[in-house]
Amino acid sequence: MTADAHTTWRTALDRRARGGVRERLRHPVRTSFPTTGNLRARRHRGIGGSSTALTFWGQRMTIALPEEVSISIHRHGFVDYDLTAYLLDHLPSGATVLDVGAHIGYYTMLASALVGPQGTVVSFEPTPSTLSVLRENAARRPNTTVVPAAVWSERDELVFHDHGLGYSAYNSAFQARLPEAVRVRLPSNELKVEAVCLDDYVREHGLVADFVKIDAESAEAHVLSGMRGMLAIQRPTLSLEVGDLDVAGAPRSRELVDTVLAAGYRAWELRRGQPVPHVPLAVYGYQNLIFTPAGRKDG
């Protein structure tokens, strides 16, 4: 990615985020449920299908309406201003990126564009409905590989809760990360999915990761357990989704933060896309934290 392209893309992102949209879209999946009564009814009935949208950097992307990440991309061209802006500023050409919980592929496509033809993006997504959309998007990016699996602490087969395309951002081996009043009304089907661990995967494929994005819907502790070797030796930068929603069987976010800090990392929170030193909290609302190996000057 050239300096001119970076400036153009950052200008486009900030233009889309202007006028208060940035804060409103901090994470639309978590903060805008439901978008409208009509969309809520359509999601509950499983009505929807694929469409296309234009990302803020000008690339066509397959989306899955009325799923809410897709709505955000369709309306605004991006999801989560803070993490998007951070990647624009910190993900270099030629980097190797692992996208854990790739969903329909927004961050996969953004990372692919940023790292360029000399870089590599590997995307992990287990749910068939979102996997099909992700594959369509990844097919346009020759530097991208899709792995049809969840990421876990070891190679395994998991029972996954599939909430349909409209609620696919919440598919998980755990309960949906939503308030209980919403959770009980979700459609849900169980399916078995393959799971891999990152230490095994990078060893078997000869990869050295520079950046790992983790959005694993309450499985973050398992993901971290399965990449202990990477944290000790490869030392990639991480983005980690946190947020305490009292999901049965999932540790509180503070435990996740402490796990990464104990591996010799520093924690950063994002403010308008810029990393600021993070002081661990007892309880977390939704955010993406950045972790860099101790010794680096900044995030």
N, C-alpha and C positions, 0 to 999 in steps of 0.2 A: 504494500500500500504506500503510495507516494505521499509526500507532505502536502501537496496540493489536494489530493483526494481526501486526506484526513481533514483538512480545513473545510472542504466542501461538505463532507458528510457531517462534521460536527455542527456546521452552520445549519444544515438541513434538520438535524435532530433538535437543536435549540429553537429553531423556528416552529417546529411542530409542538414543542413543549411550552411555548410562550403562552402567557395569559392564564397561568394557574393550572394548566393541564399537567405540568410536571408533577406537582404534588398530588393531584387527583389520581394520577396513574402510577403512583409509587409501586403498587402491584394490583392491577385491576381485578385479578381473580379473587384476591383476598378482601378487597375493599369496596367492590361495586356490586356485590350479590344482592338481589338479582338486578339485572340491567333494566328490564321492564317486565310487567306481568305477562306479556305475550311471549317473550323469550323464555321466561321461566316455565310457562306451560309447554312450549315447544321442547325444551330440554327434558322435562319430565316425561313427555310422550315419546322421546327419542327421535323427534323429527329434526332433520337437518341434512347437511351434505357438504361436499367440498365446493370451494369457490376459490377465487384468487384475489390477492391484494398487492399493493405496491409498498415495499418497505421504504423507510426514510432515505436509504442510500440508493434507491431507484431500481431495486430488483423485484421482479415478480415472484410471489410466493403462494403456494397452495395453502389454504386455510380450511377450517372446518366449522362453519357457522351452524348453530348459534353458540358455540363454545366461546367462553369469555376472553381468553387470550386472543382468539381469532378476531373477535369483535374489536379489540383494542388495535390490533395490527391493521384491520380493515379501515378503521376510522382515523388512526393517527400514524400508522407506519412503524410503530415500535411498542415494546413492552418494557416497563421498568426503566425509567430514565437513568437512574443512578448507576445501575450495573451496565447498561448500554454505554453510557458516557465513559465509565471507567475502562471498559474494553477498548473503546476508541482511542483512549489516551495511553494504554499500557500494554496492549497485545501487539507484539511486533511481527513483521513479516518473517516467515520461515518457522514460526513456533509450532509446537505440537500441543493440541488442545484435546482434552477428554470432556465430553458433554454428558454428564451423568444425569439421567432423567431428561432426555432431549425433547419429549413431548412431540409437537408437530414440527419442530426444527428451527424456531426463531434464532436462538443463540448458535445453533449449528451453522446456519447460513451466514450470520454476522461474522462468526469466527472464521469461517471459510473465506469470506471476502477479505478479512483483515490479514490473515496469515499468508494469503496468496498461493501461487502454484508451488512454491518451495516448502510450504507448510503442510500440516496434516491435522485433520479433525476426525475424531472417532466418537460416534454418538451411540449411546446406549438407551434403548427404549423397548419395553417388553409387551405393551398392550397392542393387540392386532389393529384396532381401529386407528389409533394415533400412529402406529408404526407404518401403516400404508401411506399416510399423509407425509410423514417424515421421509420415507423413501422417495416419494415424488420430488420433494425439495432437494434431497441429497443427490438425486440423479443428475441435477444440473451442476453439481460441484465435483469435479474429478479428484479433488484433494480430500474428499470426505468418504468415510466408511461408516456404515450403519451396522450395529450389532443388535440383533433382536433378542435382548436379554435384559433382565434387571441386574443391578449391581448390589452385591451382598458381601458378607464377611467370608464366604467360601463358595465354591461351586456347589450349586444346590438346585432343587426344584421347589418353587414357592407357590402358595395359593394366593392369587391376586384378586382384589375386589375391583371389578370393572363397572363404573357408574355410567356407562354409555358415552357416546361422543360428546354430548353437551356438557358433561361434567368430567371429561377425561383428564383434566388437570389434577384431579383428586384421586385418580386410580392408584392403588397402593396395596402392599401386603398388610397394611394396618387400616384402621378406620380412616375415613375421610377427614382431612384437616379443616373442619368446618365446625361452627357452633352446633351443639347437640340438636337444637330445634330444627336445623337444616338437615343435619345428618340423617335423622330418622325418616325424612321424606325422599331421600335419594333413591333412584333406581340402582340396583346392585346385582351383579352376577359374579359368580366365582369361576376362575379359570386358573389353570396351572401354567406357570411360565418358567423358563430357564433363568438361572442366576449365575453370574460370574463374579470373581473378585478381581480388583484392579491389579494387585501384585502379580497374580497369575497371568492376566491378560498382557500386561506390558512385557513381562519376561518372555512369554511365548511368541510375541510379535516383534520383539526387539525395539520397543519404543522407549523414549525418554520424554516424559511429559513436562511441559513448561507451565501449563495452566490446566486446572481441573475445576469445572463448574459442577457443583453438587446441589441438585434440587430433587431429592429422592422421596418426598412425601412420607416423612417419619422414619425412613430407613437410613438416615444419615449416620447413626452410630455404627451400623453394620458396614456401610461404605468405608468409613474411616478405619474400622477394624481390619478390613480387607486390603488396605493400602498402607499398612504400617511400614513396610519395606520402602515404599516410594517416599513416604514422609521422612524416613531416616536417611535415604541415599540420594534419590533424585531431587528432592526438595522443591516440588512445583509450588507455584502460587495457587491458592484455593479461593474460590468463592463458595460460601456455605449459606444456604437458606436456614434461618432460625425463626422461631415463633412458637410460643407455648399455647397449645389448644387442648391440653389434657387428653391426648390420644392414648388409649390403653396400650401398654407395652412399650411405648416410646419414651426415652429419657427426656428430661427437660433440657432446654437449649443450653443452659449454663454448663451442663456436663459435656456437651459437644465442644463448646468453646474451651473448656479446661483441657479436654483431650488433645486438641490441636496445640494449645499453648505448651502443654507438657512435652510435645514433640519438638520444641525449640522454635516455635513460630511466634510472630507478633500479630495482633489483631487490629484491624482498621474498620471503621464504619464509613459509609459514603454519604457525603453531604454535597448535593448538587453535582454528583459524579466524582467528587474529589475525596481521596482517602484521608481520614483524620484518625489519630490514635484512639482506640476503643478501650473503655474501661468496662470489664465484664459486669453484667447485671444479674440480679437474682431471678428476674422474670423478663422474658422477651416478648415484644410484639413482633410482627412480621418485619424482617429486613434481610438483606444479603450482606454478610460480613466478608471482608477480604482478609486472608492470612498469608503473610510472606515470611520466609525464613529469617530468623533473628540475624541481625548483622547487616541486612539491607537498609539503605538510608530511609526509604519510604515505601508506601504501598504501590 
